Amino acid sequence: MAQALRRSRFMSTLTQRVSWALTLIAALLVVIMGGLAYIAFARMEDGMVNAMLVSYARNPSWLPDSGYGRSEALGAELDTYWFVPEQPKDNLPQFARVPEPGLYEFHIGSDTWHVLRQDKEQGQLYLVYRATPHEDRVREFGLILSLIGSATILLVFLLGRRVARHAVAPMLTLSRHLENWAPGRSGLPEHQDDEAGRLIRAFNRMQEHVEELLNHEREFAANLGHELRTGLTGIRSDCELLLLQLPEGPSQQRLKRMMVQADAISASLDAAESLAYTAERHVREVDIRELAQQTWQAVALLDANSSNVRWSNQLPDTLLYTLDPYALSMLLRILMRNAIDHAAPCKLQLRWISPSVLALQDDGPGIAEQDRILIFERHFSQGKQLPTGTREEGHRGIGLALARQLALAQGWSLSVQSGPDGKGCVFKLDLDPA
């Protein structure tokens, strides 16, 4: 069990599995190609020695005048023995006394010997060649192959890790997005925390969170609808009774209008939506720079007008803070979309003001002083920025009001002020107000 656990932790991520798979494939190819090269080189050395012995025996001018001779051939010692018929072979090594003509190979201790016996009319020729230097070269060649193969496998492992990270990067990005958007913690063991598992758990947490919000919405709408419909039912019943008692005239028309309005309110209740964020807070340590960058990428992907905004993330590289990442991401999305709708074309930059303030600044048209105190009121808006530089009248929204409500629910402070020299505006989010 412990061994299986260590193995699963060793291969816990998709990046590691991809890099090890590439490394194992490369190692298998290196072993196969190196083994074939080693076998081919060893056979080439043996073939070269045998060819030399056959060539030496076929040349009549190389036949010895006496019964024994020694020479150098291919970098090793070659002993030649010539025996006339009926001559004893006392000086011939015991292993070289082969029974039949032909080529033979012997391994005696650490030495390798090649023996050629050839029968001629004048007698018998024995060529005894010490091939140990050739075997040493074969072993040196094998060692060189091993070193080159090991270096190649190590290089493939390093490149495989880089390739694996590049290949798995989109999945990791998606996993981080979902983890930031899906509050809650996973109950699975740590050794199962791979990329696929993170995606599945994030999707599951998102589904559970959505179901929780939907249940809360249904319960709230049902309770609110019940209370309001009770009063509306009483009003409508009284209107119906009065219609039966009053004569035809203006009074009956007013009562009928009251009944129509009561029916309209009742119909509106059927489609009511809750805008309150009352879910449980899930606080953890978050890299705010990375979260802000991911949030902007998500906003820019969904809003075509984001091309009119030049985004600049000036937060420190390692800005860690303990907070609810889902709430911060939602609040930043509201502020970023507000800049796209009302300040574009502009430059939007996010800065960190110590000790705990996020500042989102744009250089757009800005906010009029008389509107600044109303900017966070529900259904108030300055109007959507038009390409001509004017603002669209009649545009109303609740985005900034929700941002203020969300900040208050988290214990944060959200404010707005004019930018430098009165140009643009700066939204300041204090994550730890005094």
N, C-alpha and C positions, 0 to 999 in steps of 0.2 A: 504493500500500500504506500509506504513512504517513498519507495523507488518510483512508483507511478506518479506520485505527487511531484517529486523533483523533476521528472521528465516533462510533465505537463507545464510546470513553471518555466522550464528551460525553453520550451516551444510554445510560450503562452500567447504570443502576438502573431498576427498575420505577417507582419514585416519580418519577424524572425523565421517563420516557416518558409517564406519565399526565399530569403537569403540562404537558408540552409539547403533548400531544394536545389537552388542554382549551384551551390558549392558541391553538393553530392553528385549532381550530374557532371560537373566539370571534373571532379575527382575520379569518377568512373571512367570518363573519356581519357584522362591523363594516365590512369593505371593501364587501361587497355592499350593505348598507343605506346606507352613506355615499355610495357611487356613485350609487345610485338617488335619494337625496335631492339630491345635487348636480345630476344631470341634470334632475330635476323642477324645482328652483329656477331653473336656467338657462332652461328652456323657459317657466317662468312669467314670467320677466322679458321674454323675447322676445315672448310672447303679449300681455303687458300693453302693451308699446310698440306692437305692431301694432294692437291694439284701439284705443289712443289715436289713432293716425294715421287709422284708418278712421272713427272717431267724429268727428274734426276735419273730415275731408273731406266728411262727409255733412251737416254743419250749414251751411246757406247763409249764416248771419250771420257765419261765420268766414272767408268768402272775402275775400281782400285787395282793397283798392281800387286798389292800385298793383301793379306787377309783382313787388315783393319786400317781404318783411316778416320780422322775427325776434321770437320770443317764448320764454318759459320754459315748459317742460312736463315734469312728472315729474322735476324737478331737473336738466334738461339743455337744450341749445339746440335750438330748432325753427325751421328756415328754411322759409318758404313762397315759392313762385315761381308767378306767374300769367302765362300767355302766351296772347294772343289769336291767332287764326289768322293764319298767315304772319308772325308776329313772330319774329325771330331769338332764339336761346337763348344769347346770348353770356355772360351772367352766371351761368348754371347750371353747377355743377361738372361736370367731364367724366364722372366715374363715375356721376353721377345721370341722365345722358341715356340712359335705358333705352328699348328699342325698342317695348315693349308696355305697356299699362296693367297695374297690379298692385303687389304688395309685393315689395321686394328688400332683401337684406342684403349689405353690403360690409365687408371688413376691409382697411383701408389703414394700413400701419404698425402703430402701437399703438392706433389708433382703430377703432371699429365704427360703421357708419352704416346706418340704415334709411331706405329711399326708398319713397315711395308716389307712383305716377303715376295720375291720374284724368282722363279726357277728359270734358268737358262741352260743351254746345252753345255756350257763350260762348268756350271755349278749353280749355287744358290746365292742370291743377293739379299741381304737384310739391311734395311735403312731404319735406324732408331733415332727418332727426333724428340727432343725434350721441348714440349709445347707449353711449359709453365709460364713463360713471359706473355704468350698470347692469352692464356687464361687470366693473368693479372690485368691485362688490358681490358678484357671483357668485364672483369669485376670493377675496374675503375670507370668504365663506361656506364655500368649499372649504377654506381654511386653518383656520377654526374647526373644521370637521368633522375635519380631519386631527389637530388637537391633541386634540380630544375622543376620537377613535378611538384615538390613541396612549395616552392616559391610561387608556382603558377596557381596552386590551390589556394594559397593565402591571398594572392592578388585577386582571384575570382571571388573569394569570400568578402574582401573589402569592397570590391566593385558591386557584388551582389547585394550587400547591405544598402549601398547608395541607390542602386536600381530599385530595390524593394521599397525603400522609403519614397522614391519618386512615384512608383506605381501605386502604392497604397495611400499616398498623400490625399487624393480626393476623398477616399473613404474616411480618413482621419479627420479631414475638415468637416465632413458631414457629421461625424460622430461628435466633434466638439460643439457644432451648432446645436445638435439635438440635446446634448448634455446640458448646455446652457439654457435651452428653451424648456427642457423637461425637468421640473423641480423634483426633489426627492432623492433618496439613496437606494442603491440596489442591495438586495439581500443575498446575492450570489457570492460564493467564495472568491477571494482575490485572485486565485490561480486561474479562474475562468474569465479574467478580464482581458479578453482579446478584442480586436476591432469589431468582429461580427457580433460578439456578445454585447459590446457596448452599444452598438446600433439597436439590437433587439431590445435591450433593457431600456434604452432611451425611448424607443417607440412605445413600449409597454407603459412606461411612466407617463408619456404624453397621452396615451389612450385613457389611462386611469385618471389623469388630471382633467381631461376633457369631460369624461363621464361624471366626475365629481362636480365640475362646474355646471354641467347640464342638469344634474339632479338638484343642485342648489337653485338653479334658475327656475326649474319646474316648481319646486317647493315654494320659492318666493312669489312667483307669478300666481300660483294657486291660492296662496294665503291673501295676497293683495287683491286678486280678483274676487275672492269670496267676500272680503270686507266691503269693497266698493260696490259690488253687485247687490249686496244686501240693502245699502242705502238707495241705489238706483232703482231697485225693484219697488221700494216704498214710494219713491217719488213718482214713478210711472203709474203705480196703482192709484195714487191720489189723483193724478191727472186724468186717468180714465173715469174715475167716479165723478170728478167735477165736470167732465165733458157730458156726462149723462144728465147732470142737474142744471147746467147753465144753458140759456137760450143761444141760438145761432148768432154769432157776432165776433167782434175783435177778441173777446176773452177766450173763446174756443180756439181761435187761431194761435194765440199765445201758448195755450196748453198743448196744442198739437206740436208747436215748435219745441217745447220743452221735452215732449215725448221723443221727438226725432233726435234731439241732442243726447238724451239719455241712452237711446239705442246706439248712437255713434260712439259714446264713451264705452259702452259695453263691448262693442266690436273692437275698439282699440285695445281693450284689456286682453283680448284673445291673442294679440301679437306683441304683448309687452316684453321687454328685454331688461335684464338686470345689468347695470354698468358698474356695480360695486366689485372690488377685488378683495374678497374676504377669505381666500384660501390660506392655509397654513404656511408660514414663512419657512423657507429652507435655506438656512444661512451656511455658507462655507467660504473658504479662502479662494479668491478669484483674482486672476490676472486681468486688471481692468483694461489695459491697453489691448490685449488680444480680444477681450469681449467687445470693446468698442469697435475694433476693426471688423469683426465678424458681423456685428449689428449693421454697420454701414454697408458692407457687402450685400447683406440680405435686403436692405432698403433699396440700394442701387439696382439690384437685380429685378425688383418688383415695380419700380417707378421709372418710367421712361424719361421723365423730366430731370432725373438725377444727373444727366450729362451736363446740365447747366450749372452744376455745383462742383467746385474744385475742393475735394476733401483733403484735409491735412490732419493727421493724427500725431500730435506732438507730446503725447504722454511718455513718461519714462519707460524704458524697455522692461524693467521688472517692477511693476506697480501692483503689489499684492495687497488685497483688502478683504476683510471678512464681511460679507453681505449676501443678500439674496440676488443671485445673478439673473434670475428670470425677471424680477421686478426692475432691476437696473436696465436690462436689455429693452424691456417694454417702454420705460421712460425715455431712454435715448432714441428709440425708434420714433416716438411721438415728436420729440424735439427736432430730429433730423427731417422728418416729413414736413414739419411746420416750416423749416428753412427752405425746403424745396418748393413748397407751395407759395410762400410769401416773401422770400428774400432773393430767389434766383433771378438772374444769374449773379452768382456771388462766390466768394471763397469762404468755406466753412472749416474752422479749425477747432480742435479739442485740446485744451491745455489742463495742466494740473497745478492748482494753487495750494501750496502747503498751508495747513497740514491735512485738509480733508475736503477740498473744494474742486469739483469738476467745472470747467468753464467752457461752454460751447458758444463760439463767437462767429458772427458772419459780418460781411461788409456790404449788406444789402441796403434797401431804403430805410430800414429802421422802424421804430414804433413811435408814433406821436405821443407827446407827454401826457395829453389828456386821456389816451387810450391805455397807458401803461398800468394804471390801477385797475383796469377792467379786463386785462388780457387773459386772466385766469378764471374769469366768470364763465359759467356754463352758457353755451350758445352765443358767445360773443366772438366776433372776428373782424379784423380790419378789411377783409375781402381778399380774394385770390389775386396774386400778382399776374398781370397780363403782359404779353410781349411788347405792347406799346409803352409800357412803363406805368400805366394807370392800374387801378385796382377794380376788380369786379365787385359790384355792389350786390348785397343780398346774400352773400356767401356766409353761412354760419356753421360753427362746428363746436365740438366739445373736447377736442384733443388736448389742449393745454389745461383745461379744467380737470380732465382725467389725470394728466401728469401731476398737477398739484395734489389731487386726492391720493394718488399712488405714493407720492413722496411723503405725505403726511402719515399714511398708513405704515410706512417703513421707518418713520422717525427721522426723515430727512427734511431739508429746507430747500425750496426751489424759489428763486427770485429772478428778476430780469432788470436790466439797466441798459442805457445807451452805450454804444461802443466808443472808442477813442474819437475825439473831435466830433462827437455827435453822429458818427456814421455807423450804420448797422446797429446790432444789439448783441448783448451778452447774456445768456442764460447761465446762472450759477446754481449748481446743485451741491449743497453742503451735506456730506455723508455723515458728519458727526457734529451737528450744531451744539453749541454750548447750552 
